[in-house]
Amino acid sequence: MGRRSFREYVKYAYRIGLGALFRFQTESCGRRLRVCGKITRSGKSGTFLRLGHRVMLYQNVGFYLDAPGAEIVIGDRTYINRRSEIMAKNKVSIGSDCAISWDVSILDTDFHAIDGQPDTAPVTIGNNVWIGCKAVILKGVSIGDGAVIAAGSVVTKDIPPRCVAAGVPAKVIKEIKEWK
């Protein structure tokens, strides 16, 4: 393996530096956090952002913790691509080995109450879940392990494990028998 050029070294140092700085904005963070650009984290006091080992965050990812006690938990080896946003007033939990594409929105709140209905409900995303670009995951949804959410889908109800869901609102269109 040859020596790195100065430009490669600067890029590497910059990337590691962003991860080190962002670590201070989390309540707990595993080893080898990789941050590839500016990350937004807003939150009131008493909110919690917890990241597992080897999490990868691309540029312009946003974490918005909008109420005391709000929590976002991300498992090991999960990556979140560009411009995706996770908004929590209660709790959003994302499992390990998940792939979240660009421009995805995950919210556990409506940000307003309608006809006396609760405005928040936790979101749970299992392990090995793939979420396509521009998908929206709404409050109270649980997505099972190994599920795939198609691009542009709006998930309003629970998705069982090992299924492909697509559409507005998202519906199960296929079962996954075997992963490769």
MOJO-V679413 format. One record per backbone hydrogen bond with DSSP energy under -1.0 kcal/mol. CO is the residue of the C=O (numbers start at 0). NH is the residue of the N-H. Records with the same first field share a line. If there is no record, write none. Layout:
CO=NH / NH
This chain:
4=8
5=9
6=10
7=11
8=12
9=13
10=14
11=15
12=16
13=17
14=18
15=19
16=20
17=21
18=22
20=23
21=24
22=25
27=50
30=53
33=56
37=59
39=62
41=64
45=68
47=71
48=26 / 27
49=73
50=29
52=76
54=33
55=79
56=35
57=60
58=82
60=39
61=85
62=41
63=87
64=43
66=69
69=47
70=91
71=49
72=93
73=51
75=96
77=55
78=99
79=57
80=83
81=102
83=61
84=105
85=63
86=107
87=65
89=70
90=122
91=72
92=124
93=74
95=127
97=78
98=130
99=80
101=133
103=84
104=136
105=86
107=120
113=116
118=109
120=139
122=92
123=142
124=94
126=145
128=98
129=148
130=100
131=134
132=151
134=104
135=154
136=106
137=140
140=123
141=158
142=125
143=146
144=161
146=129
147=164
148=131
149=152
152=135
153=169
154=137
158=143
161=175
162=147
163=172 / 173
164=149
165=170
166=153
170=165
173=163
